[in-house]
Amino acid sequence: MTQLTLLGTGLMGAPMARNLIRAGHDLRVWNRSPEKARAIEGAQACDDPAEAVAGSGIVISMLSDGPASAEVESAARAGFADGAIWVEMASIRPAEARAAGERFAKRGMGYVDAPVSGGTKGAEGGTLAIMAGGEADAFGRVAPVLEAMGRPVHVGPVGTGQLAKLANQAIVACTIAAVAEATLLLEEGGADPAAVREALRGGFADSTILQQHGARMTARDFAPGGPARLQIKDLENVLDAAGALDLPAVRAVTDRFRTLRDEMDGGDLDHSALYLELRRRNEGN
């Protein structure tokens, strides 16, 4: 097995690391909070990024955003192995991915942007949807590794993985808003939301968001799987990538998530907590 490195062992990175270890990979890990790296049994926890990437043919980044990834990339630069491939699995801007791809190409290294969807449950179960952008041969080299964490699909050149993730996040956010409105309608009308979700199972309105996040809304369980603050980051990246395109649904739901974060102290709640913002705007009705 090729020696691997995973940088970032937080909510998503930790279960991804454990799946790589279960698949038999020799894994080094690093995290800004060292105790989170040391908690990954079976991995070699490293003190700094350069030590973590030394000798690794594939380096996976699962950090918070583009600037964080670029900062750690810079710190790791002295340790990169010849011909290694950097796999960016965090959600960053497509332009940041393209710039990173150019930097790595100048060093004779490969680059694949491969953000994920599926949240912590998908990370734990190894069922993540993985949208990969990059050259076909680079994707071919990393695909067997990605398969330990989910279902990788090559969607085009560098940057298109991130663009696919932005499309995913636009769908997720707008669907959360629709499920919140449907849940409120059911609750206020006297129907049993859980029974309605079961009735809708398999129909056109059914979705993972309806079943999982609808249940969260009914139970008022907003422990973070996908924090609202990260949903906002992704939505702002959608609007940035859209340029002159008008995306009215995305713009409206972005403003609502900002209200949840800025006026309701909900940035660290799960993004399904957009239901709370909807309840607040309906107070008195």
Buried (B, 14 or more C-beta within 10 A) or exposed (E): EBBBBBBBBBBBBBBBBBBBBEBEBBBBBBBBEBEBBEBBEEBBBBEBBBBBBBBBBBBBBBBBBBEBBBEBBEBBEEBBBEEBBBBBBBBBBBBBBBBBBEBBEEBEBBBBBBBBBBBBEBBBEBEBBBBBBBBEEBBEBBBBBBBBBBBBBBBBBBBBBBBBBBBBBBBBBBBBBBBBBBBBEBBEEEEEBBEBBEEBEEEEBEBBBBBBBBBBBBEEEBEBBBBBBBBBBBBBBBBEBBEEEEBEEBEEBBEBBBBBBEEBEBBBBBBBBBBBBBBEEEEEE
